[in-house]
Amino acid sequence: MRKLVLFALAWFVFVVWGLELGVAWLFKSMTGSWISQSSSVYLSKVWTINSLRFLVLLVLLRLLSIGFSDLTAGEFGRRELKYSTAIILFLLAIEVAYLRGYSPQILGEFRYHLRISPNAGIAVLSLASEYVYYTLEILSVNLLYIGSLRLGSERLAILFPVLLWGFAHTLNVIVAHSIEALLLGIYAAIFALLMYFPAQRTGSLKVPIFVWLVSMVL
């Protein structure tokens, strides 16, 4: 149990939230804002996070004697596609009901990058960098799942992503209203539960990857 707690703490501080908050604070101290106001600031910030996250991922993988390919282990056949599609449609329905409308997330992200970018090419580069960020994020959560499974139990392997990644989204209170941050945390916790319960049942970590990336597009 001690090894699991140390692993979870290291993941929380060095892979996801501690890393992101540290980099965000550094850029805020230089620019005066938590939110990127220009494409140069955004690209510098997101690639600082991407690069550091990838390096720490490799370190933790080595310490746990896990290969990088283990983060995407498992098949993705009809069963996994059926689970994934049901989850995506359910989450999409929640978002549409909450927002009282629908607009693809990727279009919203692109419009944001166009607002802060000098031209469309830079906006596309920023958007691509954002989706590299999303990919590394879900691989990081897969690492938390695998580590919790190996050092703990099947129950903890689901609980830790739900709490340490999902509900911890309440830390966005830095840039959002407290109620919005709380709702985001609850939503992300449900998101994590819906991703990793079927991942455990099917033995496929491709399920959360597919669900997450498709949801970030839709």
Stockholm file with secondary structure:
# STOCKHOLM 1.0

chainA/1-218         MRKLVLFALAWFVFVVWGLELGVAWLFKSMTGSWISQSSSVYLSKVWTINSLRFLVLLVLLRLLSIGFSDLTAGEFGRRELKYSTAIILFLLAIEVAYLRGYSPQILGEFRYHLRISPNAGIAVLSLASEYVYYTLEILSVNLLYIGSLRLGSERLAILFPVLLWGFAHTLNVIVAHSIEALLLGIYAAIFALLMYFPAQRTGSLKVPIFVWLVSMVL
#=GR chainA/1-218 SS CHHHHHHHHHIIIIISHHHHHHHHHHHHHHHSCSSCCSHHHHHHHHHHHHHHHHHHHHHHHHHTTCCGGGGGCSCCSHHHHHHHHHHHHHHHHHHHHHHTSCCCHHHHHHHHHHHHSSSHHHHHHHHHHHHHHHHHHHHHHHHHHHHHHHHTCHHHHHHHIIIIIIGGGGGGGGTSCHHHHHHHHHHHHHHHHHHHHHHHHHTCTHHHHHHHHHHHHC
#=GC SS_cons         CHHHHHHHHHIIIIISHHHHHHHHHHHHHHHSCSSCCSHHHHHHHHHHHHHHHHHHHHHHHHHTTCCGGGGGCSCCSHHHHHHHHHHHHHHHHHHHHHHTSCCCHHHHHHHHHHHHSSSHHHHHHHHHHHHHHHHHHHHHHHHHHHHHHHHTCHHHHHHHIIIIIIGGGGGGGGTSCHHHHHHHHHHHHHHHHHHHHHHHHHTCTHHHHHHHHHHHHC
//
